[in-house]
Amino acid sequence: MSTFLTVATGGLPSDQSPPSPPPAASDTELLDAYSRAVTGVVEQVAPAVVSVEVSHRRRSAKPRETQGAGSGFVFTPDGFILTNSHVAHGASRTDVTFADGRRLRAELVGDDPDTDLAVLRVAAQSQIAASLGDSAALRVGQVVIAIGNPLGFQSTVTAGVVSALGRSFRSVSGRLIDNVIQTDAALNPGNSGGPLLDSRGNVVGVNTAVILPAQGICFAVAVNTVKLVVGQLIAFGHVRRARIGVGGQNVSLPRLAVRAHRLIQPSGVLITTIEPGSPAARAGLEPGDIIVAFDGHPVHGIDDLHRLLTGDRIGAVTTVAAVRKAERLELPITAAETAKA
């Protein structure tokens, strides 16, 4: 009598078929979900977005006023509003108009041309405020939504994606704004100062610039930069930055100097002028010296030096490294505060 051994294979019984995969969402369902996300953000944040209208008094033989406009948004319930510095700076009068038609006079609390940010305030009352998110959590390709007033068309909504992160953009003051967000959400003149939002309605950036005549290349100041700036604008009316009192230009270092002084960078800042009585003058720096490090950090050029001259350097003794002919100098230096513009 033959014996047959049945081996378990872990398969399904012959009378059962494998479960069917869940049905794929249809294109219509996906579009509906996208639409719900965008409309939900607009319903949540649009009441906090304002149109900013400014007047500038021009000094001339015949004084006259010129008008300008941009966007902004309330970020605290007691009426603090964020916008761009290039919208609000130097205005003789500023008015904001809400989506519900309310028009209120606003005062400039402070502005920072170096990051193109400004804080306004309207009369204290309970305002709907937008929530500040975390720009460090953004990913390229993520959906973002912009609300603003381009060309005077109030409460205009556009949507797109994060095109790139970590961009640098030069402000009107000449300094680089780091970690700028690039997006293809359509922006036009008048969008400046409005919020760039994620799909949860959190502000991830402040819209600041478009590249003309290109299409779909727009920039926003990252909200994590905003968080660093607004506290100082509210407290001091400006951002405290350090200065050492030099004028300079970027130069390449001779290869022999790089090797001799074991430098990790091929360039530095050539000092062309030194302000009398400045921290640099007191430290013993001279025109012709090339700054290669500050507080132990390599200095490749002027932008690096600007990044290092932050408010916490004011009054603090540190060191500046410079190459003078064949010699490397390490000099103690105490930075001063940059005068308010």
LOKE-940934 format. One record per residue (C-alpha): residue number from 1; residue in three letters; x, y, z. Coordinates in steps of 0.1 Angstrom, whole numbers. Layout:
N
<r i="NUM" aa="ALA" xx="X" yy="Y" zz="Z"/>
...
***
This chain:
341
<r i="1" aa="MET" xx="0" yy="0" zz="0"/>
<r i="2" aa="SER" xx="15" yy="32" zz="-10"/>
<r i="3" aa="THR" xx="16" yy="62" zz="14"/>
<r i="4" aa="PHE" xx="14" yy="97" zz="1"/>
<r i="5" aa="LEU" xx="29" yy="125" zz="21"/>
<r i="6" aa="THR" xx="11" yy="159" zz="17"/>
<r i="7" aa="VAL" xx="35" yy="189" zz="22"/>
<r i="8" aa="ALA" xx="20" yy="222" zz="33"/>
<r i="9" aa="THR" xx="30" yy="249" zz="10"/>
<r i="10" aa="GLY" xx="13" yy="278" zz="27"/>
<r i="11" aa="GLY" xx="-9" yy="285" zz="-3"/>
<r i="12" aa="LEU" xx="-46" yy="292" zz="-3"/>
<r i="13" aa="PRO" xx="-71" yy="263" zz="-5"/>
<r i="14" aa="SER" xx="-80" yy="255" zz="-40"/>
<r i="15" aa="ASP" xx="-115" yy="268" zz="-35"/>
<r i="16" aa="GLN" xx="-103" yy="303" zz="-25"/>
<r i="17" aa="SER" xx="-88" yy="330" zz="-47"/>
<r i="18" aa="PRO" xx="-64" yy="357" zz="-35"/>
<r i="19" aa="PRO" xx="-81" yy="389" zz="-23"/>
<r i="20" aa="SER" xx="-86" yy="415" zz="-50"/>
<r i="21" aa="PRO" xx="-65" yy="447" zz="-46"/>
<r i="22" aa="PRO" xx="-85" yy="478" zz="-35"/>
<r i="23" aa="PRO" xx="-98" yy="497" zz="-65"/>
<r i="24" aa="ALA" xx="-76" yy="525" zz="-76"/>
<r i="25" aa="ALA" xx="-90" yy="560" zz="-69"/>
<r i="26" aa="SER" xx="-104" yy="575" zz="-101"/>
<r i="27" aa="ASP" xx="-90" yy="607" zz="-116"/>
<r i="28" aa="THR" xx="-122" yy="624" zz="-106"/>
<r i="29" aa="GLU" xx="-118" yy="614" zz="-69"/>
<r i="30" aa="LEU" xx="-82" yy="625" zz="-69"/>
<r i="31" aa="LEU" xx="-91" yy="659" zz="-84"/>
<r i="32" aa="ASP" xx="-119" yy="662" zz="-59"/>
<r i="33" aa="ALA" xx="-95" yy="656" zz="-30"/>
<r i="34" aa="TYR" xx="-71" yy="681" zz="-43"/>
<r i="35" aa="SER" xx="-99" yy="707" zz="-47"/>
<r i="36" aa="ARG" xx="-111" yy="701" zz="-12"/>
<r i="37" aa="ALA" xx="-76" yy="706" zz="2"/>
<r i="38" aa="VAL" xx="-72" yy="739" zz="-17"/>
<r i="39" aa="THR" xx="-107" yy="752" zz="-9"/>
<r i="40" aa="GLY" xx="-102" yy="742" zz="28"/>
<r i="41" aa="VAL" xx="-70" yy="762" zz="30"/>
<r i="42" aa="VAL" xx="-86" yy="792" zz="14"/>
<r i="43" aa="GLU" xx="-116" yy="792" zz="37"/>
<r i="44" aa="GLN" xx="-93" yy="789" zz="67"/>
<r i="45" aa="VAL" xx="-67" yy="815" zz="58"/>
<r i="46" aa="ALA" xx="-83" yy="840" zz="34"/>
<r i="47" aa="PRO" xx="-99" yy="861" zz="62"/>
<r i="48" aa="ALA" xx="-64" yy="868" zz="76"/>
<r i="49" aa="VAL" xx="-50" yy="880" zz="43"/>
<r i="50" aa="VAL" xx="-51" yy="918" zz="36"/>
<r i="51" aa="SER" xx="-44" yy="942" zz="8"/>
<r i="52" aa="VAL" xx="-18" yy="967" zz="18"/>
<r i="53" aa="GLU" xx="-20" yy="1002" zz="3"/>
<r i="54" aa="VAL" xx="7" yy="1027" zz="9"/>
<r i="55" aa="SER" xx="14" yy="1064" zz="1"/>
<r i="56" aa="HIS" xx="49" yy="1078" zz="-3"/>
<r i="57" aa="ARG" xx="56" yy="1115" zz="-1"/>
<r i="58" aa="ARG" xx="82" yy="1125" zz="-27"/>
<r i="59" aa="ARG" xx="104" yy="1154" zz="-18"/>
<r i="60" aa="SER" xx="109" yy="1177" zz="-48"/>
<r i="61" aa="ALA" xx="103" yy="1212" zz="-59"/>
<r i="62" aa="LYS" xx="66" yy="1203" zz="-61"/>
<r i="63" aa="PRO" xx="59" yy="1177" zz="-33"/>
<r i="64" aa="ARG" xx="36" yy="1149" zz="-44"/>
<r i="65" aa="GLU" xx="24" yy="1115" zz="-32"/>
<r i="66" aa="THR" xx="27" yy="1083" zz="-51"/>
<r i="67" aa="GLN" xx="7" yy="1051" zz="-44"/>
<r i="68" aa="GLY" xx="18" yy="1015" zz="-40"/>
<r i="69" aa="ALA" xx="2" yy="982" zz="-31"/>
<r i="70" aa="GLY" xx="10" yy="947" zz="-20"/>
<r i="71" aa="SER" xx="-4" yy="920" zz="2"/>
<r i="72" aa="GLY" xx="0" yy="909" zz="38"/>
<r i="73" aa="PHE" xx="-15" yy="886" zz="65"/>
<r i="74" aa="VAL" xx="-24" yy="888" zz="101"/>
<r i="75" aa="PHE" xx="-2" yy="864" zz="122"/>
<r i="76" aa="THR" xx="-13" yy="873" zz="157"/>
<r i="77" aa="PRO" xx="-49" yy="878" zz="170"/>
<r i="78" aa="ASP" xx="-39" yy="912" zz="184"/>
<r i="79" aa="GLY" xx="-34" yy="926" zz="149"/>
<r i="80" aa="PHE" xx="3" yy="922" zz="139"/>
<r i="81" aa="ILE" xx="6" yy="918" zz="101"/>
<r i="82" aa="LEU" xx="34" yy="905" zz="80"/>
<r i="83" aa="THR" xx="43" yy="920" zz="46"/>
<r i="84" aa="ASN" xx="74" yy="928" zz="25"/>
<r i="85" aa="SER" xx="98" yy="955" zz="34"/>
<r i="86" aa="HIS" xx="98" yy="967" zz="-2"/>
<r i="87" aa="VAL" xx="60" yy="972" zz="2"/>
<r i="88" aa="ALA" xx="59" yy="991" zz="35"/>
<r i="89" aa="HIS" xx="94" yy="1008" zz="38"/>
<r i="90" aa="GLY" xx="93" yy="1046" zz="39"/>
<r i="91" aa="ALA" xx="55" yy="1049" zz="36"/>
<r i="92" aa="SER" xx="39" yy="1081" zz="48"/>
<r i="93" aa="ARG" xx="5" yy="1063" zz="52"/>
<r i="94" aa="THR" xx="-5" yy="1026" zz="52"/>
<r i="95" aa="ASP" xx="-40" yy="1012" zz="50"/>
<r i="96" aa="VAL" xx="-50" yy="975" zz="50"/>
<r i="97" aa="THR" xx="-82" yy="961" zz="36"/>
<r i="98" aa="PHE" xx="-96" yy="928" zz="47"/>
<r i="99" aa="ALA" xx="-114" yy="902" zz="26"/>
<r i="100" aa="ASP" xx="-147" yy="912" zz="43"/>
<r i="101" aa="GLY" xx="-143" yy="948" zz="32"/>
<r i="102" aa="ARG" xx="-130" yy="963" zz="65"/>
<r i="103" aa="ARG" xx="-104" yy="991" zz="59"/>
<r i="104" aa="LEU" xx="-81" yy="1000" zz="88"/>
<r i="105" aa="ARG" xx="-51" yy="1023" zz="92"/>
<r i="106" aa="ALA" xx="-19" yy="1005" zz="100"/>
<r i="107" aa="GLU" xx="13" yy="1016" zz="116"/>
<r i="108" aa="LEU" xx="48" yy="1003" zz="106"/>
<r i="109" aa="VAL" xx="62" yy="985" zz="136"/>
<r i="110" aa="GLY" xx="95" yy="977" zz="119"/>
<r i="111" aa="ASP" xx="110" yy="965" zz="87"/>
<r i="112" aa="ASP" xx="142" yy="947" zz="75"/>
<r i="113" aa="PRO" xx="153" yy="953" zz="39"/>
<r i="114" aa="ASP" xx="180" yy="926" zz="43"/>
<r i="115" aa="THR" xx="153" yy="899" zz="45"/>
<r i="116" aa="ASP" xx="125" yy="919" zz="27"/>
<r i="117" aa="LEU" xx="102" yy="915" zz="57"/>
<r i="118" aa="ALA" xx="81" yy="941" zz="76"/>
<r i="119" aa="VAL" xx="56" yy="941" zz="105"/>
<r i="120" aa="LEU" xx="25" yy="963" zz="105"/>
<r i="121" aa="ARG" xx="-1" yy="966" zz="132"/>
<r i="122" aa="VAL" xx="-37" yy="976" zz="132"/>
<r i="123" aa="ALA" xx="-59" yy="987" zz="161"/>
<r i="124" aa="ALA" xx="-60" yy="960" zz="188"/>
<r i="125" aa="GLN" xx="-90" yy="938" zz="183"/>
<r i="126" aa="SER" xx="-96" yy="900" zz="179"/>
<r i="127" aa="GLN" xx="-84" yy="892" zz="144"/>
<r i="128" aa="ILE" xx="-84" yy="859" zz="126"/>
<r i="129" aa="ALA" xx="-47" yy="849" zz="123"/>
<r i="130" aa="ALA" xx="-28" yy="826" zz="100"/>
<r i="131" aa="SER" xx="-6" yy="800" zz="117"/>
<r i="132" aa="LEU" xx="31" yy="799" zz="111"/>
<r i="133" aa="GLY" xx="44" yy="765" zz="100"/>
<r i="134" aa="ASP" xx="78" yy="749" zz="96"/>
<r i="135" aa="SER" xx="96" yy="755" zz="63"/>
<r i="136" aa="ALA" xx="123" yy="729" zz="73"/>
<r i="137" aa="ALA" xx="97" yy="702" zz="68"/>
<r i="138" aa="LEU" xx="90" yy="712" zz="32"/>
<r i="139" aa="ARG" xx="98" yy="688" zz="3"/>
<r i="140" aa="VAL" xx="104" yy="695" zz="-33"/>
<r i="141" aa="GLY" xx="72" yy="687" zz="-52"/>
<r i="142" aa="GLN" xx="49" yy="695" zz="-22"/>
<r i="143" aa="VAL" xx="17" yy="713" zz="-30"/>
<r i="144" aa="VAL" xx="16" yy="750" zz="-19"/>
<r i="145" aa="ILE" xx="-10" yy="777" zz="-22"/>
<r i="146" aa="ALA" xx="-6" yy="815" zz="-25"/>
<r i="147" aa="ILE" xx="-32" yy="841" zz="-15"/>
<r i="148" aa="GLY" xx="-28" yy="877" zz="-24"/>
<r i="149" aa="ASN" xx="-39" yy="907" zz="-43"/>
<r i="150" aa="PRO" xx="-20" yy="907" zz="-77"/>
<r i="151" aa="LEU" xx="-25" yy="938" zz="-98"/>
<r i="152" aa="GLY" xx="-53" yy="949" zz="-74"/>
<r i="153" aa="PHE" xx="-74" yy="917" zz="-78"/>
<r i="154" aa="GLN" xx="-82" yy="911" zz="-41"/>
<r i="155" aa="SER" xx="-81" yy="876" zz="-26"/>
<r i="156" aa="THR" xx="-67" yy="859" zz="-56"/>
<r i="157" aa="VAL" xx="-57" yy="822" zz="-51"/>
<r i="158" aa="THR" xx="-31" yy="803" zz="-70"/>
<r i="159" aa="ALA" xx="-16" yy="768" zz="-64"/>
<r i="160" aa="GLY" xx="15" yy="750" zz="-75"/>
<r i="161" aa="VAL" xx="44" yy="730" zz="-60"/>
<r i="162" aa="VAL" xx="76" yy="737" zz="-43"/>
<r i="163" aa="SER" xx="100" yy="738" zz="-72"/>
<r i="164" aa="ALA" xx="133" yy="740" zz="-52"/>
<r i="165" aa="LEU" xx="145" yy="747" zz="-17"/>
<r i="166" aa="GLY" xx="176" yy="764" zz="-3"/>
<r i="167" aa="ARG" xx="178" yy="790" zz="-30"/>
<r i="168" aa="SER" xx="195" yy="824" zz="-22"/>
<r i="169" aa="PHE" xx="181" yy="856" zz="-34"/>
<r i="170" aa="ARG" xx="197" yy="891" zz="-32"/>
<r i="171" aa="SER" xx="176" yy="917" zz="-15"/>
<r i="172" aa="VAL" xx="174" yy="953" zz="-24"/>
<r i="173" aa="SER" xx="200" yy="961" zz="2"/>
<r i="174" aa="GLY" xx="225" yy="938" zz="-16"/>
<r i="175" aa="ARG" xx="226" yy="911" zz="11"/>
<r i="176" aa="LEU" xx="217" yy="875" zz="2"/>
<r i="177" aa="ILE" xx="185" yy="860" zz="17"/>
<r i="178" aa="ASP" xx="193" yy="824" zz="24"/>
<r i="179" aa="ASN" xx="170" yy="793" zz="23"/>
<r i="180" aa="VAL" xx="145" yy="810" zz="-1"/>
<r i="181" aa="ILE" xx="116" yy="788" zz="-14"/>
<r i="182" aa="GLN" xx="112" yy="786" zz="-52"/>
<r i="183" aa="THR" xx="76" yy="778" zz="-63"/>
<r i="184" aa="ASP" xx="56" yy="777" zz="-95"/>
<r i="185" aa="ALA" xx="24" yy="790" zz="-78"/>
<r i="186" aa="ALA" xx="17" yy="820" zz="-100"/>
<r i="187" aa="LEU" xx="27" yy="853" zz="-85"/>
<r i="188" aa="ASN" xx="23" yy="888" zz="-100"/>
<r i="189" aa="PRO" xx="30" yy="924" zz="-88"/>
<r i="190" aa="GLY" xx="8" yy="929" zz="-58"/>
<r i="191" aa="ASN" xx="13" yy="893" zz="-44"/>
<r i="192" aa="SER" xx="43" yy="906" zz="-25"/>
<r i="193" aa="GLY" xx="39" yy="901" zz="12"/>
<r i="194" aa="GLY" xx="11" yy="875" zz="9"/>
<r i="195" aa="PRO" xx="14" yy="840" zz="25"/>
<r i="196" aa="LEU" xx="26" yy="808" zz="8"/>
<r i="197" aa="LEU" xx="7" yy="780" zz="25"/>
<r i="198" aa="ASP" xx="9" yy="742" zz="28"/>
<r i="199" aa="SER" xx="-21" yy="719" zz="23"/>
<r i="200" aa="ARG" xx="-29" yy="722" zz="61"/>
<r i="201" aa="GLY" xx="-32" yy="760" zz="59"/>
<r i="202" aa="ASN" xx="1" yy="767" zz="77"/>
<r i="203" aa="VAL" xx="22" yy="796" zz="64"/>
<r i="204" aa="VAL" xx="55" yy="782" zz="50"/>
<r i="205" aa="GLY" xx="67" yy="814" zz="33"/>
<r i="206" aa="VAL" xx="61" yy="851" zz="26"/>
<r i="207" aa="ASN" xx="59" yy="857" zz="-12"/>
<r i="208" aa="THR" xx="85" yy="882" zz="-22"/>
<r i="209" aa="ALA" xx="96" yy="881" zz="-59"/>
<r i="210" aa="VAL" xx="90" yy="869" zz="-94"/>
<r i="211" aa="ILE" xx="115" yy="865" zz="-122"/>
<r i="212" aa="LEU" xx="104" yy="884" zz="-152"/>
<r i="213" aa="PRO" xx="99" yy="876" zz="-181"/>
<r i="214" aa="ALA" xx="102" yy="840" zz="-170"/>
<r i="215" aa="GLN" xx="70" yy="821" zz="-161"/>
<r i="216" aa="GLY" xx="66" yy="799" zz="-130"/>
<r i="217" aa="ILE" xx="98" yy="811" zz="-112"/>
<r i="218" aa="CYS" xx="87" yy="827" zz="-80"/>
<r i="219" aa="PHE" xx="102" yy="831" zz="-46"/>
<r i="220" aa="ALA" xx="91" yy="832" zz="-10"/>
<r i="221" aa="VAL" xx="111" yy="840" zz="22"/>
<r i="222" aa="ALA" xx="110" yy="808" zz="43"/>
<r i="223" aa="VAL" xx="88" yy="811" zz="74"/>
<r i="224" aa="ASN" xx="117" yy="799" zz="96"/>
<r i="225" aa="THR" xx="136" yy="830" zz="86"/>
<r i="226" aa="VAL" xx="104" yy="850" zz="93"/>
<r i="227" aa="LYS" xx="103" yy="836" zz="129"/>
<r i="228" aa="LEU" xx="139" yy="848" zz="135"/>
<r i="229" aa="VAL" xx="131" yy="883" zz="122"/>
<r i="230" aa="VAL" xx="97" yy="892" zz="135"/>
<r i="231" aa="GLY" xx="106" yy="890" zz="172"/>
<r i="232" aa="GLN" xx="133" yy="916" zz="167"/>
<r i="233" aa="LEU" xx="111" yy="938" zz="145"/>
<r i="234" aa="ILE" xx="85" yy="939" zz="172"/>
<r i="235" aa="ALA" xx="110" yy="944" zz="200"/>
<r i="236" aa="PHE" xx="134" yy="969" zz="184"/>
<r i="237" aa="GLY" xx="118" yy="980" zz="151"/>
<r i="238" aa="HIS" xx="148" yy="966" zz="132"/>
<r i="239" aa="VAL" xx="170" yy="936" zz="132"/>
<r i="240" aa="ARG" xx="202" yy="939" zz="152"/>
<r i="241" aa="ARG" xx="232" yy="930" zz="132"/>
<r i="242" aa="ALA" xx="269" yy="934" zz="139"/>
<r i="243" aa="ARG" xx="294" yy="953" zz="119"/>
<r i="244" aa="ILE" xx="332" yy="956" zz="119"/>
<r i="245" aa="GLY" xx="336" yy="987" zz="97"/>
<r i="246" aa="VAL" xx="353" yy="975" zz="66"/>
<r i="247" aa="GLY" xx="346" yy="979" zz="29"/>
<r i="248" aa="GLY" xx="358" yy="950" zz="7"/>
<r i="249" aa="GLN" xx="355" yy="928" zz="-23"/>
<r i="250" aa="ASN" xx="358" yy="891" zz="-30"/>
<r i="251" aa="VAL" xx="393" yy="880" zz="-42"/>
<r i="252" aa="SER" xx="410" yy="847" zz="-50"/>
<r i="253" aa="LEU" xx="438" yy="837" zz="-28"/>
<r i="254" aa="PRO" xx="472" yy="828" zz="-42"/>
<r i="255" aa="ARG" xx="477" yy="790" zz="-42"/>
<r i="256" aa="LEU" xx="509" yy="794" zz="-22"/>
<r i="257" aa="ALA" xx="490" yy="813" zz="5"/>
<r i="258" aa="VAL" xx="464" yy="786" zz="7"/>
<r i="259" aa="ARG" xx="490" yy="759" zz="11"/>
<r i="260" aa="ALA" xx="512" yy="779" zz="35"/>
<r i="261" aa="HIS" xx="484" yy="788" zz="58"/>
<r i="262" aa="ARG" xx="465" yy="755" zz="54"/>
<r i="263" aa="LEU" xx="433" yy="772" zz="43"/>
<r i="264" aa="ILE" xx="403" yy="752" zz="33"/>
<r i="265" aa="GLN" xx="389" yy="779" zz="9"/>
<r i="266" aa="PRO" xx="405" yy="795" zz="-22"/>
<r i="267" aa="SER" xx="391" yy="830" zz="-16"/>
<r i="268" aa="GLY" xx="385" yy="857" zz="10"/>
<r i="269" aa="VAL" xx="375" yy="894" zz="15"/>
<r i="270" aa="LEU" xx="401" yy="919" zz="4"/>
<r i="271" aa="ILE" xx="398" yy="950" zz="26"/>
<r i="272" aa="THR" xx="396" yy="981" zz="5"/>
<r i="273" aa="THR" xx="385" yy="1007" zz="32"/>
<r i="274" aa="ILE" xx="384" yy="1008" zz="69"/>
<r i="275" aa="GLU" xx="362" yy="1033" zz="89"/>
<r i="276" aa="PRO" xx="382" yy="1054" zz="113"/>
<r i="277" aa="GLY" xx="375" yy="1043" zz="149"/>
<r i="278" aa="SER" xx="357" yy="1011" zz="138"/>
<r i="279" aa="PRO" xx="361" yy="977" zz="154"/>
<r i="280" aa="ALA" xx="384" yy="967" zz="124"/>
<r i="281" aa="ALA" xx="406" yy="998" zz="129"/>
<r i="282" aa="ARG" xx="409" yy="991" zz="167"/>
<r i="283" aa="ALA" xx="417" yy="955" zz="159"/>
<r i="284" aa="GLY" xx="446" yy="965" zz="137"/>
<r i="285" aa="LEU" xx="433" yy="954" zz="103"/>
<r i="286" aa="GLU" xx="446" yy="974" zz="74"/>
<r i="287" aa="PRO" xx="436" yy="980" zz="38"/>
<r i="288" aa="GLY" xx="451" yy="952" zz="16"/>
<r i="289" aa="ASP" xx="445" yy="925" zz="43"/>
<r i="290" aa="ILE" xx="424" yy="896" zz="31"/>
<r i="291" aa="ILE" xx="399" yy="883" zz="57"/>
<r i="292" aa="VAL" xx="398" yy="845" zz="56"/>
<r i="293" aa="ALA" xx="380" yy="836" zz="88"/>
<r i="294" aa="PHE" xx="358" yy="851" zz="115"/>
<r i="295" aa="ASP" xx="353" yy="835" zz="149"/>
<r i="296" aa="GLY" xx="368" yy="803" zz="136"/>
<r i="297" aa="HIS" xx="345" yy="801" zz="106"/>
<r i="298" aa="PRO" xx="360" yy="802" zz="70"/>
<r i="299" aa="VAL" xx="351" yy="834" zz="50"/>
<r i="300" aa="HIS" xx="349" yy="827" zz="13"/>
<r i="301" aa="GLY" xx="335" yy="862" zz="5"/>
<r i="302" aa="ILE" xx="314" yy="891" zz="16"/>
<r i="303" aa="ASP" xx="282" yy="870" zz="19"/>
<r i="304" aa="ASP" xx="299" yy="847" zz="43"/>
<r i="305" aa="LEU" xx="310" yy="876" zz="65"/>
<r i="306" aa="HIS" xx="275" yy="891" zz="64"/>
<r i="307" aa="ARG" xx="261" yy="857" zz="76"/>
<r i="308" aa="LEU" xx="285" yy="856" zz="105"/>
<r i="309" aa="LEU" xx="279" yy="892" zz="117"/>
<r i="310" aa="THR" xx="247" yy="884" zz="136"/>
<r i="311" aa="GLY" xx="232" yy="902" zz="165"/>
<r i="312" aa="ASP" xx="248" yy="879" zz="191"/>
<r i="313" aa="ARG" xx="282" yy="891" zz="179"/>
<r i="314" aa="ILE" xx="276" yy="926" zz="191"/>
<r i="315" aa="GLY" xx="299" yy="935" zz="220"/>
<r i="316" aa="ALA" xx="314" yy="900" zz="220"/>
<r i="317" aa="VAL" xx="351" yy="895" zz="218"/>
<r i="318" aa="THR" xx="361" yy="871" zz="190"/>
<r i="319" aa="THR" xx="389" yy="867" zz="165"/>
<r i="320" aa="VAL" xx="393" yy="877" zz="128"/>
<r i="321" aa="ALA" xx="419" yy="859" zz="107"/>
<r i="322" aa="ALA" xx="435" yy="878" zz="78"/>
<r i="323" aa="VAL" xx="464" yy="872" zz="54"/>
<r i="324" aa="ARG" xx="488" yy="902" zz="51"/>
<r i="325" aa="LYS" xx="514" yy="895" zz="24"/>
<r i="326" aa="ALA" xx="530" yy="862" zz="35"/>
<r i="327" aa="GLU" xx="518" yy="864" zz="71"/>
<r i="328" aa="ARG" xx="485" yy="851" zz="87"/>
<r i="329" aa="LEU" xx="472" yy="872" zz="115"/>
<r i="330" aa="GLU" xx="448" yy="862" zz="143"/>
<r i="331" aa="LEU" xx="434" yy="895" zz="158"/>
<r i="332" aa="PRO" xx="409" yy="900" zz="186"/>
<r i="333" aa="ILE" xx="379" yy="920" zz="175"/>
<r i="334" aa="THR" xx="347" yy="933" zz="191"/>
<r i="335" aa="ALA" xx="319" yy="939" zz="166"/>
<r i="336" aa="ALA" xx="296" yy="969" zz="170"/>
<r i="337" aa="GLU" xx="259" yy="972" zz="161"/>
<r i="338" aa="THR" xx="249" yy="983" zz="127"/>
<r i="339" aa="ALA" xx="232" yy="1016" zz="127"/>
<r i="340" aa="LYS" xx="194" yy="1015" zz="119"/>
<r i="341" aa="ALA" xx="188" yy="1025" zz="83"/>
***
